[in-house]
């Protein structure tokens, strides 16, 4: 079986069985000819054996796997299991009849996570590349959080620093209830003193030796790369690790060239005493270019003896230092051929695009998200926006001539925890000061945006002072440098400085948000008052215009009424004149009354007017009804306005034929008639 296949089988076997001891894993796999399925089944069937450690059953315990599962390739990238829910007060918070798990029962308390008068708090603690979930009652202390972390991470509580509290005055004996925390909290664990531990230093180093160390080893052979994830006990010596790696990589110990071990590491030291990164430490393994040289007889004999006795001791061969590093020295020189920013870039946009591209090629995909654009735009988007949308501006200054640049970028700035925190809470802008022309450009930009003091400080940076990370904030309408982080810091120190700067910024941001809200409220009130005043002026103007329009319409109406009255008066006068003319004309046509003693048939008519006056007149019986009408009209009673009625039976003589005689109308010898106004 090829070494790459054995490496994959070993990683899958450790993921399935949770066995940390690589020697035990290799021994079991050797017994089953590196058949993954048979090896896992043998471990599962011997769960009670004292020589094999099987994790307890639970939500994360391994489940039986079929041959189809192993052949499907799902084990090619094992995923780390989630840590236990919590180890604090688990009996009190677990409801056997509930599927929700600890602290989610509803039989007691008043709400979610409540047990009596207690509140269940959830803490997500970020530590390097890992998140630890902790659930505690608010009656516990801060020290209980550290104790839980110590149990899960195997780190002494004296090495721990918890950051991210909203209340900055927090001590180990502080009650969680007194901190007035919400149910969901995010904290950051820093261990700046952990790398100082030593096997003889006391309890903390003992814990480091007892914990499990996971090594991510990248093997380079020519242009090919492959990665191994191996787990070892902290008591494992470095030389033993190298021999175990030979088992799965086929690279003899004498041919192994390592990079990434902490400073001061020797083959005789244990993994727990050399300050490895936790939970995963990255190493780089290459095959020595001297592996093809002829081996001495002593070396061949030692190799045969080791193979026969299955010893784990390694050989230590002293190579010629100039010959050993001759190949490695070519890599930095090739990288230096292209600066992060060339001197002939046209503008800042192009400069930052090149910086991001070359930085990614050098240090990998995991790096802070660099702002691509001029510094003016970065300041505008980070600090010159509404207070609630502001972020701190981090300016990274790089110099290829500095011996710290490569270490800081690869190990510190590109650390996943640092990258995640900066991406969330910072806007990052970068510049390369390797070339003098680019350094002059930066000083010019700094003078324009931060003043001469900051510009002089940047001008004073020598190559050995770089790289630096400038943390820029905004206070009282001015941009100021809050902190200058140099490149000789550790991951924990950088995280501590970033968290401290962000806490100070958050306090200032809270005040700015309140002031901005008050200012906006005042501006809103002022605008509302101005708007109300303008509306009042507009309303008054409309009222005045409406009043003027009403008066104009009233004048027009009065003029029309006056004109109408005048026309009516003229018409009335004309009608009266007409009627008067008709009356005078008809009066001449009315015959005289019959004389006294007339022998002809006559009739005496009494005509009652609407004014109750009585008109008495004699007519001949042969006179026509027209004569009677003319008489009535001559007296001013036009039949267009009046009706001429008989009393009994009631008849309207106005509608009778004018050619009939009065006798035919039976008005003789006398009759009383009534003049009635027409309606």
Beta strands, then each sheet from edge to edge (+ up, - down):
strand 1: 114-115
strand 2: 118-127
strand 3: 130-137
strand 4: 161-163
strand 5: 184-190
strand 6: 212-221
strand 7: 224-233
strand 8: 256-259
strand 9: 280-287
strand 10: 392-398
strand 11: 426-432
strand 12: 468-475
strand 13: 478-486
strand 14: 602-608
strand 15: 614-620
strand 16: 642-646
strand 17: 670-677
sheet 1: 1+ 2- 3+
sheet 2: 1+ 2- 5- 4+
sheet 3: 7+ 6- 9- 8+
sheet 4: 11+ 10+ 12- 13+
sheet 5: 15+ 14- 17- 16+
end
